[in-house]
Amino acid sequence: MQIKPCSLIYFNLMNEVLSIKNGSVKSFEQAYYSWSEKIYTFIFRQCNSEEIADEVVQQVFVRLWDKRANLSLEHSLNVQLFRMSRTIFIDELRRAASARRYLNELQQKKLKNFTEDNFEDKETLQLVNIAIESMPSVRKQVFLMSRVEHLSHQEIAEKLGISPKTVENHIGLALKYLRRFMLLMAFLALY
């Protein structure tokens, strides 16, 4: 009995899913190298934002590894990856919309006599916590592991399965975001 080429392709695609499902790091790495750029391009075309596209790719592969036991053997890996990327992208858009709503609310407070007197340290801390909560989930996780748990870049990279350079980039972007946020708060406090 001869195996048809279509059956062989299907077998290889399902074998890839099964291999990752069983915890094969090699198969996971192959999937990353095969699909990360395609997912990046797909997301970038949707939003024209390198930052969001990078974040979605990171989250997709973190989720793939974390949820590998739940992978479906009925769908190819690429179908499952693009479903994850679409879901994560929508979550990122919602998070960004939430951050915009929050900034709009702050601007409305400014219009209602938002003075320096009611901008105390306790409130500043609450605002910083809100800013941290509005960060993309992987960035927030990396930032908190670095600043709260005092883990090194290497330790964070190992725990999350990402490179130390990616950890460094996330921390840099988180600090940049917090500086902008605090600058905006200081500006609002002046008026």
N, C-alpha and C positions, 0 to 999 in steps of 0.2 A: 504494500500500500504506500503510495507516494503522498507526501504532505503538500498541499497547495500553498503557493507563495503567500496568499492572503492569510491563511491559517497560521503560517509561520510568523508573519508580521504581528498578528494579533497575539500569538503566544509570547513573542519577545516583549511586546508592550505590557502585557499582564505580568510577565516575569519581572519586569522592572518595578512595578508596583509591589509585587509580593516580596521582592528583595528588600525594598525600603521598609515595607511593613514589618519584616523580620529583623530590622535593625542594621542592615548593611551600610556602613559608613561610605564604602567605596561607591555603591549605587547612589547614595544620597549626593555625594560629591559630583558624580557624573550627571545627575539630574540638575544640580546647580549650574554646572558649566554648560549644559545643553539648553537650559531654559531661562536662566536669570536675565540674559540680555534681551530675549524675546519678550519677557514679562515687562522689563524696564521700558522697552520701546512701546509696547501696548499701552502702558499707563501714561507714559510721557505724551503720547499722541492724544490722550484724553484730557490731560490737564496742563500740558506745556510747563511742568514744574519738575526740575531735576530732583529737588529735595523730596517731593512727594513720591516720585517714581523710585528713588533710592529706598525710601522708607517702606514702601509697599513690597519691594523685592526682598528686603531684609525680613519683614514680617511674614511673608509667604513661606520662606524657607525655615524660619524659626517655627512657624506653625506646622509646616510639613513634618519636621522632625518631632516636635512635641506631640503631634496627633497621628503619628505614623501608624499606630495600632488601629486607628479608625479608618484607614484608607479603604476605599471600595475596590474590590477586584472586578467589578462590572464596568468600570470606566478606566480609560487610559490615564496615565500620569498627567499628560498635558491638559486634559480636560479638567482634572481635579485641581491642578495648579492655577489654571486660568479662572476657575470658579472662586478659588481662595483669593486670587489677586483682585477680582472684581468686588468681592465682599469687603476685603480690607480697604480697597480704594474708596468704597462708599463710606466706610467707617471714618476714614481720614477726612473725607469731605464734610461729614457731619461734625467731626471734631473741630475742623477749621471754621465751620459755620457757628458752632457754639462759642468759639473764641471771639469771633467777630461780634456776636450778640453781646457777649460779656463786655467787650470794649465799648460797644454802643451804650450799654447800661452805665458804664463808668463816665462816658461823656455826658449822659443825661444827668448823672449826679453832679457833675461839674457845673452844669447849667442851674442846678438847684442849690447854689451856694456851697459847693464842695470846697471847704477851706482847710487850711493847714491845721487848725485846731482839732478837727475830727479825723486827722490822718496820723494816728499814733502808732507806736511800735507794734502793738498787738494786731492792729489792722494791717500794718505793713506785712507782718508775718502771714496773716491770712491771705493777703494778695499774692505773696510769693508762692504759697501753697496752691492757690488757685491756678497760678501761672504754670506751676509744675504739673498739676493735674491735666492741664490743657495740652501738654506736649504729646506727641505721638507715643504710643505705648512702649516701643522698644527704646526710644530716646529717654523717656521718663525712667524706665527700668535701669538703664545704664547709668543715668545721672544719679539716681538714688543709691545704687550699689556703690558708686564712687564716693559720693558726698556724705551719705548716711552710714553705710556699712564700711566705708573706708577701704574698699577693695582696690587692688592695683588694676591697671588696664589689662594686664595679662590674666589675672584671676577672673575678671569680668568676661574677657574673651573666651576663656575656657568654659566658664559656666554657661554662657549663652551660645557657644559654638560659632562665634564670629571672630574676625581678626582683631588684633590689638589696634590696628589703624582705624578700623570701623568704630571701635570703642572711643578712640581719640576724637574722631569726627563727630560722633554723637554728643560727647561732652562739650566739645567746642561749639556746636550748634545750640545746645541747651544753654550754655553760658551766654552766648550771643543773644538768644531769645530773652533770657532773664534780664540782661542789661537793657535791652530795648524796652522791655515791659516796665522796669523800674524807672527808666528815663521818662516814659510816658506818664507813669504815676507821679513823678516829681513835677512834670510839666502841668498835669491836671491839678496838683495841689497848689500851684501858683495862682490859679484862676478861680 
